[in-house]
Amino acid sequence: MNTITIPKKITKGDELVVISKKEYEQYLRAKKIGKPTLKDAIDEGLRDLREGRVSPVFSSAKAAIHYLHRQAKKVR
């Protein structure tokens, strides 16, 4: 087995993991799929607010359920 010594000056004290480039690229692709960035999520929320796709504040769970039933009737 080959041994490589990496100076602490380069790693700044962090631990390193060595994997193949192919595995690293697969990891990056998997990480990107289906996970919006924080900025994307904030932009989507602001767009929903501008377009009125928000529900009011409810005083109880019963009031929230009543609101949802009324909204469902409008859609049908």
C-alpha positions as protocol buffer text, in pm:
chain_id: "A"
residue {
  index: 1
  type: MET
  ca { x: 0 y: 0 z: 0 }
}
residue {
  index: 2
  type: ASN
  ca { x: 127 y: 346 z: -88 }
}
residue {
  index: 3
  type: THR
  ca { x: 144 y: 611 z: 179 }
}
residue {
  index: 4
  type: ILE
  ca { x: 112 y: 982 z: 116 }
}
residue {
  index: 5
  type: THR
  ca { x: 180 y: 1241 z: 383 }
}
residue {
  index: 6
  type: ILE
  ca { x: -7 y: 1568 z: 350 }
}
residue {
  index: 7
  type: PRO
  ca { x: 135 y: 1851 z: 559 }
}
residue {
  index: 8
  type: LYS
  ca { x: -96 y: 2000 z: 823 }
}
residue {
  index: 9
  type: LYS
  ca { x: -17 y: 2339 z: 672 }
}
residue {
  index: 10
  type: ILE
  ca { x: -214 y: 2237 z: 360 }
}
residue {
  index: 11
  type: THR
  ca { x: -509 y: 2074 z: 538 }
}
residue {
  index: 12
  type: LYS
  ca { x: -527 y: 2340 z: 809 }
}
residue {
  index: 13
  type: GLY
  ca { x: -593 y: 2064 z: 1062 }
}
residue {
  index: 14
  type: ASP
  ca { x: -897 y: 1921 z: 880 }
}
residue {
  index: 15
  type: GLU
  ca { x: -936 y: 1550 z: 817 }
}
residue {
  index: 16
  type: LEU
  ca { x: -920 y: 1435 z: 456 }
}
residue {
  index: 17
  type: VAL
  ca { x: -1098 y: 1153 z: 277 }
}
residue {
  index: 18
  type: VAL
  ca { x: -956 y: 1014 z: -46 }
}
residue {
  index: 19
  type: ILE
  ca { x: -1205 y: 880 z: -302 }
}
residue {
  index: 20
  type: SER
  ca { x: -1192 y: 829 z: -675 }
}
residue {
  index: 21
  type: LYS
  ca { x: -1286 y: 1114 z: -905 }
}
residue {
  index: 22
  type: LYS
  ca { x: -1574 y: 904 z: -1041 }
}
residue {
  index: 23
  type: GLU
  ca { x: -1720 y: 856 z: -691 }
}
residue {
  index: 24
  type: TYR
  ca { x: -1676 y: 1227 z: -617 }
}
residue {
  index: 25
  type: GLU
  ca { x: -1862 y: 1326 z: -935 }
}
residue {
  index: 26
  type: GLN
  ca { x: -2145 y: 1085 z: -849 }
}
residue {
  index: 27
  type: TYR
  ca { x: -2165 y: 1243 z: -503 }
}
residue {
  index: 28
  type: LEU
  ca { x: -2188 y: 1593 z: -652 }
}
residue {
  index: 29
  type: ARG
  ca { x: -2464 y: 1489 z: -893 }
}
residue {
  index: 30
  type: ALA
  ca { x: -2663 y: 1320 z: -616 }
}
residue {
  index: 31
  type: LYS
  ca { x: -2624 y: 1625 z: -394 }
}
residue {
  index: 32
  type: LYS
  ca { x: -2767 y: 1858 z: -661 }
}
residue {
  index: 33
  type: ILE
  ca { x: -3073 y: 1649 z: -751 }
}
residue {
  index: 34
  type: GLY
  ca { x: -3390 y: 1769 z: -581 }
}
residue {
  index: 35
  type: LYS
  ca { x: -3228 y: 2000 z: -332 }
}
residue {
  index: 36
  type: PRO
  ca { x: -3299 y: 2365 z: -401 }
}
residue {
  index: 37
  type: THR
  ca { x: -3057 y: 2616 z: -268 }
}
residue {
  index: 38
  type: LEU
  ca { x: -3161 y: 2848 z: 12 }
}
residue {
  index: 39
  type: LYS
  ca { x: -3180 y: 3137 z: -233 }
}
residue {
  index: 40
  type: ASP
  ca { x: -3415 y: 2935 z: -459 }
}
residue {
  index: 41
  type: ALA
  ca { x: -3641 y: 2855 z: -164 }
}
residue {
  index: 42
  type: ILE
  ca { x: -3655 y: 3220 z: -54 }
}
residue {
  index: 43
  type: ASP
  ca { x: -3729 y: 3334 z: -409 }
}
residue {
  index: 44
  type: GLU
  ca { x: -4011 y: 3081 z: -437 }
}
residue {
  index: 45
  type: GLY
  ca { x: -4160 y: 3197 z: -106 }
}
residue {
  index: 46
  type: LEU
  ca { x: -4147 y: 3562 z: -209 }
}
residue {
  index: 47
  type: ARG
  ca { x: -4308 y: 3475 z: -543 }
}
residue {
  index: 48
  type: ASP
  ca { x: -4590 y: 3295 z: -358 }
}
residue {
  index: 49
  type: LEU
  ca { x: -4646 y: 3603 z: -143 }
}
residue {
  index: 50
  type: ARG
  ca { x: -4660 y: 3835 z: -445 }
}
residue {
  index: 51
  type: GLU
  ca { x: -4904 y: 3607 z: -626 }
}
residue {
  index: 52
  type: GLY
  ca { x: -5128 y: 3567 z: -322 }
}
residue {
  index: 53
  type: ARG
  ca { x: -5068 y: 3196 z: -268 }
}
residue {
  index: 54
  type: VAL
  ca { x: -5069 y: 3214 z: 109 }
}
residue {
  index: 55
  type: SER
  ca { x: -5327 y: 3120 z: 370 }
}
residue {
  index: 56
  type: PRO
  ca { x: -5444 y: 3340 z: 655 }
}
residue {
  index: 57
  type: VAL
  ca { x: -5347 y: 3290 z: 1019 }
}
residue {
  index: 58
  type: PHE
  ca { x: -5587 y: 3061 z: 1205 }
}
residue {
  index: 59
  type: SER
  ca { x: -5699 y: 3076 z: 1566 }
}
residue {
  index: 60
  type: SER
  ca { x: -5751 y: 2699 z: 1588 }
}
residue {
  index: 61
  type: ALA
  ca { x: -5702 y: 2375 z: 1400 }
}
residue {
  index: 62
  type: LYS
  ca { x: -6078 y: 2358 z: 1345 }
}
residue {
  index: 63
  type: ALA
  ca { x: -6071 y: 2697 z: 1170 }
}
residue {
  index: 64
  type: ALA
  ca { x: -5782 y: 2583 z: 951 }
}
residue {
  index: 65
  type: ILE
  ca { x: -5966 y: 2265 z: 848 }
}
residue {
  index: 66
  type: HIS
  ca { x: -6280 y: 2466 z: 771 }
}
residue {
  index: 67
  type: TYR
  ca { x: -6074 y: 2700 z: 550 }
}
residue {
  index: 68
  type: LEU
  ca { x: -5915 y: 2408 z: 365 }
}
residue {
  index: 69
  type: HIS
  ca { x: -6255 y: 2249 z: 298 }
}
residue {
  index: 70
  type: ARG
  ca { x: -6386 y: 2577 z: 154 }
}
residue {
  index: 71
  type: GLN
  ca { x: -6078 y: 2609 z: -69 }
}
residue {
  index: 72
  type: ALA
  ca { x: -6119 y: 2252 z: -192 }
}
residue {
  index: 73
  type: LYS
  ca { x: -6482 y: 2324 z: -291 }
}
residue {
  index: 74
  type: LYS
  ca { x: -6364 y: 2623 z: -496 }
}
residue {
  index: 75
  type: VAL
  ca { x: -6119 y: 2406 z: -688 }
}
residue {
  index: 76
  type: ARG
  ca { x: -6380 y: 2142 z: -779 }
}
